[in-house]
Structure formats: C-alpha cells, structure tokens
Amino acid sequence: MSERRPSIAGEETPQPPFPVYLKGAVSKGFGRGSRELGIPTANLPEEVADEAGKVIDTGIYYGWASVGSCPEVHPMVMSFGWNPYYKNEKRSAEVHIIHDYPQDFYGEELRIIVTGYIRAEKNYESLDALIDDINTDIRVAKNSLSRPAYQALKSHSFVVSPIP
C-alpha cells in the first residue's frame, strides 16, 4: 500500500516551465507497460526525451495527449527518466494515455502537453507497489486536470487535430 499522497498536484494554474509541448512518433519501448504492469504506455523517441530533459527534471508528470489524426484529447501521465525499478540505461519518456485504445499505434504521431509535476521517480520493493503508485498517479492526474486552467489546455491547437 502506498503512503498517503495529495489528490491534486501543482498550483491552480500551470507554473513555469509548464506547459511543455512534446511530439514524436510512438516508438517501441521495453514492452513492460501492458505486459507486466497492465498499464500500456506510448514511448516518445529518444531524441524527444533528450529535448524534454533540457526543460524538465526526471519524475512523473500529467497533462493532455492525442494520437495521429484522431481529434480526441485524453488525460495522460508520463514517466520521464530512468525508471529505477527497471534500472534503465537510457532516459525515456513513457506516456500512459488515460483511455482504452483498441489497438497499438506505433509510428503514429503522439502530441502531449505536459501541464504539471506529480512526484519524483523512485525505486520500489515490489511490482505491486509500483503498480499501486502508478494508479495513484493516474487519480492525481485526473483530479489535477479537472481545474479550469488545465481544462483550457485540452483544446489547445497543439493537441487538437483537425477531423480527417
């Protein structure tokens, strides 16, 4: 069971450096999100993660995401960093879009607006503890994005695609 954490992260409005705009083709990750965690992730390319690292520190973030030409924008959480539990050797940007997609979308353009920071990366004693914390991150993201200043970013032209 994870420690008690606040149910909302960040101020009432995004504070610098937020919002941060990132996009890139969804690339193959480590294959852990769906298989081991039951929480699928869409990975941004390594060069996008490198660019993000110039603006944000490693940690868990929340914001909005859209994929390809789909006009829908959904909440997301992003793990940005080294994933200490898995001892990654490369820094990655792994995005969990809070929406059930019927299929994979490798190669599609993923556009995200990072609107705030939830917490630092950390290591875990067990896979269950990691999954529990990720589920808490998802709840925190949903609550944090429900505020008006964050809701306004959901319709930003960066993530809203024209209907094909």
C-alpha positions as CSV (number, residue, x, y, z in Angstrom):
1,M,0.0,0.0,0.0
2,S,1.4,3.4,-1.0
3,E,1.8,6.2,1.5
4,R,-0.9,8.8,1.7
5,R,-0.4,11.4,-1.1
6,P,-2.2,14.6,-2.0
7,S,-5.0,14.0,-4.5
8,I,-4.1,17.1,-6.6
9,A,-0.6,18.2,-7.8
10,G,0.5,21.7,-8.7
11,E,-0.9,25.2,-8.4
12,E,-4.4,26.3,-9.7
13,T,-2.7,27.4,-12.9
14,P,0.3,25.8,-14.7
15,Q,3.6,27.4,-13.4
16,P,6.8,27.7,-15.5
17,P,8.2,25.7,-17.1
18,F,4.7,24.4,-17.9
19,P,3.1,23.9,-20.2
20,V,5.7,21.9,-22.1
21,Y,4.8,20.7,-25.7
22,L,6.3,17.4,-26.9
23,K,5.6,15.4,-30.0
24,G,7.1,12.5,-31.9
25,A,6.3,9.1,-33.5
26,V,5.3,6.5,-31.0
27,S,8.3,4.1,-30.7
28,K,8.8,0.6,-29.3
29,G,9.6,0.6,-25.7
30,F,10.6,-2.1,-23.3
31,G,7.3,-3.9,-23.6
32,R,6.6,-3.7,-19.9
33,G,3.7,-1.4,-19.7
34,S,0.9,-3.6,-21.0
35,R,2.6,-7.0,-20.3
36,E,3.9,-6.6,-16.7
37,L,2.0,-3.6,-15.4
38,G,-1.3,-3.8,-17.2
39,I,-0.8,-0.1,-17.9
40,P,0.1,0.5,-21.5
41,T,2.5,3.3,-22.4
42,A,3.3,5.1,-25.6
43,N,7.0,5.9,-25.8
44,L,8.3,9.1,-27.3
45,P,11.5,8.8,-29.4
46,E,14.8,9.1,-27.6
47,E,15.6,12.5,-29.2
48,V,12.3,13.9,-27.8
49,A,13.2,12.7,-24.3
50,D,16.6,14.3,-24.7
51,E,15.0,17.6,-25.6
52,A,12.5,17.3,-22.7
53,G,15.4,16.9,-20.4
54,K,16.6,20.4,-21.2
55,V,13.3,21.8,-19.7
56,I,12.1,19.3,-17.1
57,D,13.7,17.1,-14.5
58,T,13.0,13.4,-14.2
59,G,9.8,12.4,-12.5
60,I,6.1,11.8,-13.0
61,Y,4.0,14.4,-14.9
62,Y,0.5,14.9,-16.0
63,G,-1.2,16.6,-19.0
64,W,-3.1,16.0,-22.2
65,A,-2.4,13.7,-25.2
66,S,-3.6,13.0,-28.7
67,V,-2.5,10.4,-31.2
68,G,-2.3,10.7,-35.0
69,S,-5.3,12.3,-36.8
70,C,-7.7,11.3,-34.0
71,P,-9.4,14.5,-32.8
72,E,-9.9,13.2,-29.3
73,V,-7.7,14.6,-26.5
74,H,-7.2,12.5,-23.3
75,P,-5.6,12.9,-19.9
76,M,-2.1,11.4,-19.6
77,V,0.6,10.6,-17.1
78,M,4.2,10.5,-18.1
79,S,7.2,8.8,-16.5
80,F,10.2,10.7,-17.6
81,G,13.6,9.4,-16.5
82,W,15.5,6.3,-15.7
83,N,12.7,4.1,-14.1
84,P,14.8,2.9,-11.1
85,Y,12.7,-0.2,-10.6
86,Y,13.8,-1.4,-14.0
87,K,17.3,0.1,-13.9
88,N,17.0,1.7,-17.4
89,E,20.3,2.7,-19.0
90,K,18.6,5.4,-21.2
91,R,16.3,8.2,-20.1
92,S,12.8,7.6,-21.5
93,A,9.5,9.5,-21.8
94,E,6.8,6.9,-21.3
95,V,3.3,8.2,-21.7
96,H,0.2,6.4,-20.3
97,I,-2.9,7.9,-22.1
98,I,-5.9,7.5,-19.8
99,H,-8.1,6.0,-22.4
100,D,-8.7,2.4,-23.8
101,Y,-7.4,2.1,-27.3
102,P,-8.5,-0.9,-29.3
103,Q,-5.0,-1.4,-30.9
104,D,-1.4,-0.3,-30.8
105,F,-0.4,2.9,-32.6
106,Y,3.3,2.5,-33.2
107,G,4.6,5.1,-35.7
108,E,1.6,7.5,-35.2
109,E,2.4,11.0,-34.0
110,L,1.9,11.4,-30.3
111,R,1.4,15.0,-29.1
112,I,1.4,15.9,-25.5
113,I,1.1,19.0,-23.4
114,V,2.9,18.5,-20.0
115,T,1.0,20.7,-17.6
116,G,2.4,19.7,-14.2
117,Y,4.6,17.6,-12.0
118,I,3.3,14.9,-9.7
119,R,6.3,13.4,-8.0
120,A,9.9,12.3,-8.2
121,E,11.0,8.9,-9.6
122,K,11.6,6.2,-7.0
123,N,12.5,2.6,-6.7
124,Y,10.1,0.0,-5.4
125,E,10.3,-3.1,-3.2
126,S,7.8,-4.9,-5.5
127,L,6.0,-4.8,-8.7
128,D,2.7,-4.4,-6.8
129,A,4.0,-1.3,-5.0
130,L,5.0,0.2,-8.4
131,I,1.5,-0.6,-9.9
132,D,-0.2,0.9,-6.8
133,D,1.8,4.2,-7.1
134,I,1.1,4.4,-10.9
135,N,-2.7,4.0,-10.2
136,T,-2.4,6.8,-7.6
137,D,-0.6,8.9,-10.2
138,I,-3.5,8.4,-12.6
139,R,-6.0,9.6,-10.0
140,V,-3.9,12.6,-9.2
141,A,-3.6,13.4,-12.9
142,K,-7.4,13.3,-13.4
143,N,-8.0,15.4,-10.3
144,S,-5.3,17.9,-11.2
145,L,-6.5,18.3,-14.8
146,S,-10.1,19.0,-13.7
147,R,-9.2,22.6,-12.7
148,P,-10.3,25.3,-15.2
149,A,-6.8,26.5,-16.3
150,Y,-5.8,22.9,-17.1
151,Q,-9.1,22.1,-18.8
152,A,-8.5,25.1,-21.1
153,L,-5.3,23.4,-22.4
154,K,-7.3,20.4,-23.5
155,S,-8.5,22.4,-26.5
156,H,-5.1,23.8,-27.4
157,S,-4.3,23.6,-31.2
158,F,-1.1,21.6,-30.4
159,V,-3.1,18.5,-29.3
160,V,-6.4,19.0,-31.2
161,S,-6.1,17.5,-34.7
162,P,-8.5,18.5,-37.5
163,I,-11.1,15.9,-38.1
164,P,-10.0,13.9,-41.2
